[in-house]
Amino acid sequence: MPRCRVNLSIMTFLVILQGAAVVLFCGWYLQLSPSNGKVHVLLLSSWRSGSSLMGQVFSQHPSVFYLMEPAWHVWTRLRNQGARSLRMAVRDLLRSVFQCDLSVMEAYMQEPYRFTSLFMWAQSRALCSPPACMLTPRNQLSNRTECEQHCKAQGLQRAEEACNTYSHVVLKEVRFFELESLYPLLQDPSLDLRIIHLVRDPRAVFRSREESAYDLRRDSATVLEQCKVPAEEVQHQVMQEICRSHMSINERAVLKPPPFLKGRYKMVRYEDMMRNPLEEIDAMFEFVGLEMTQQLKEWVYRMTHGKGKGRRKDAFKVISRDADLVSQAWRTMLPHSKVKRIQEVCKGAMSLLGYKTVNSDEEQKRLDIDLLVPREPDQ
């Protein structure tokens, strides 16, 4: 009899132990597996490359929770440092935001922690819609001005609650200069990360940066690692770094990608998106598992077939514009001497990304000459 009691005790203990192991394993598995099938999308670009428009294309989709440049908070709060020293803080911030944990933002904000503390928060349709704010139905397009008026008092907890109700979390960033910083996110089993890399003709970027130089002065200093650079050389050196980074990111992702990057990187040229917006956006949506809506199609058409010409006062706004005219504006607005210098600074990136050089002022201004090298569909 004593032996039977001992065996029964041992068996009871083993059953309890086995149950505990199952519970622990299930918790571990759920933690490691992608969270509820949620897809995480990083729109990776540089300043003045059309990323705000691309961000709005995703933001207005009813399945997307979108935030514009959360890393702005890191660079602003730690403004006296360089881009290299800030990249890990930026990466860790993005990891938390992708997982709908916005408490990480509090380290870079002042109380009270509300929507208004988030950079360009009203650009996010999700922050203007339930459950974040009752203003805009989730299947309707949002209005930035109305959102700023009616939703500004909401706290960050509402944003977290909203984030958890969407199938896609999309973040737009211009503050990464190499792909390697993102490897831990790509290898994180709790994230299903896709990267859309938006590039633009460096000559067009340079023209736009010149017009917005004052607004971008702090970011430029961070890009240049707070080094003292002659004023007339700042934009050229920033462009050199931007072109180097685009080239490095694309080469790393396309030529010899690590196994965990396979099928998770897509490059998009701004000019292709302006020429064939619906076709390019359809391809991006397919890449991340979204479907185009009729309402969004109509919105994209309006945004890319307007009369706007890209004036300086509208530089940071997403408004209806003549997309093809804006994308070609540098050819008639920039002196050839400046174009020649940018072509020298960004020679390698232009060749890799498919932008032809011009050899004279006459060739530059002949808009019938196509300066885009055709790309393969899977590139």
ABEGO torsion letter per residue (X at the ends): XAAAAAAAAAAAAAAAAAAAAAAAAAAAAAAABBBGGBBBBBBBBBBGAGAAAAAAAAAABAABBBBBGAAAAAAAABAABBAAAAAAAAAAAAAAAAAGBAAAAAAABBOBBBAAABBGAAABAAAABOAABAABBAABBBBAAAAAAAAAABBAAAAAAAAAABABBBBBBAABABAAAAAAAAABAABBBBBBBBBBBAAAAAAAAAAAAAAAAAAAAAAAGGBBBBAAAAAAAAAAAAAAAAAAAAAAAAABBBAAABGABBBBBAAAAAABAAAAAAAAAAAAGBBBBAAAAAAAAAAAABABAGBAAAAABBBBBBAAAAAAAAAAABBAAAAAAAAAAAAAAAAAAGBBBBABAAAAABAABBABBBBBAAX
